Amino acid sequence: MPDATMKAIEYAKKHNVPVVMTLGTKFVIADNPQWWQAFLKENVSILAMNEEEAEALTGENDPLLAADKALDWVDLVLCTAGPIGLYMAGFTEEEAKRKTQHPLLPGAIAEFKPV
């Protein structure tokens, strides 16, 4: 990781500022996903990736499952999935949850599926 990036992360962590990172390419991640997982867990708050990068990082080819798995390392995940759109995964307090009138896509996680 470049020194400038690590210095920026150091300052952000020191001042309690969330660190946002985009993965950039699946090929870099696929070379050593375990290193990236540890790096994310130690340094990153919010992760942005596409479905190919997500699969390289997590081993999951379903973007929803990959985003859920990435929550083991970060607090919020944005995962683009081509024409399907964007998946966002994160944590929320039970009382902050809200219902929507908009249709939801079916997914591999039961709680994600519409009732």
MIKOLMI-621172 format. One record per residue (C-alpha): z, y, x. Coordinates in steps of 0.02 Angstrom, whole numbers, plus 32768, in hexadecimal, padded with zeros to 4 digits. Example, Ala and Ser with C-alpha at 12.3 -4.5 7.8 and 13.67 -1.06 7.14 Angstrom:
% residues 2
81867F1F8267;81657FCB82AC;
% end
This chain:
% residues 115
800080008000;7FD380AC8047;80648112808E;803F81A48019;804D81317F82;80F380EA7FBE;8135819A7FE0;810481D17F30;815C81387EE7;81F6815D7F51;81FF82107F0D;81E181D77E5B;826B81557E63;82E381D07EB7;82CA824C7E28;82C581C97D9E;820D81E97D75;81AA81567D2E;8125810F7DA2;807E80EA7D4F;800080797DA6;7F53803A7D7C;7F1D7F9A7DD2;7E697FCD7DF5;7E137F277E17;7E347E717DF3;7DFA7E3B7EA0;7E887E937EFC;7F087E4C7E82;7EC17D9B7E87;7ED87D937F44;7F967D977F33;7FD87DA77E80;808B7D7B7EB3;80907E107F2B;80537E847EA0;80D27E3D7E25;81607E607E9E;811A7F0D7EC7;810D7F3A7E0F;81BE7EFD7DEA;82067F647E79;819F80037E68;8140801B7DC4;8177804F7D15;80D180547CB8;803D7FE37CDE;7F8980017CA8;7F077F787CBE;7E707F287C6F;7E687E757C30;7E1B7E317CD2;7EA27E827D3D;7F247E437CC2;7EE77D907CD4;7EE67D9D7D92;7F987DE07D8F;7FE57D6C7D0D;7F747CD47CFE;7F647CF77C42;7EB37D0E7BFE;7EF37D557B58;7F117E117B72;7FA57E117AF9;7FFB7D827B55;7FD37DD27BFD;801E7E787BC4;80B97E1C7B86;80C97DC07C2D;80B97E647C8E;81557EA27C33;81B37E2F7CAB;818D7EB27D31;81767F5B7CDB;81B57FBA7C42;810F7FE37BEF;80627F937BFB;7FB87FD57BC7;7F2E7F527BCA;7E7C7F7C7B9B;7E187EEF7B4D;7D647F287B43;7D247F447A91;7DC87F007A48;7E207F9C7A85;7EC97FB57AD8;7F677F4E7AD4;800C7FA67AF4;80A87F407B17;81577F837B2F;82097F7F7AF5;82567FDD7A63;82FA7FE67A08;82FD7F897963;8321802A7901;828C80817953;820E80017915;819C80357886;811F7FE27816;80698012780D;7FEB800F7780;7F5F7FF077FE;7F1D7F407817;7F577EE678B3;7EF17E6B7917;7F307DB97916;7F7F7D8B79BA;7FCB7CFD7A1C;807B7D457A07;80C27D1E795B;811F7DC3794A;807C7E207969;80227DCF78D8;801D7E2A7831;808D7DE377AA;
% end
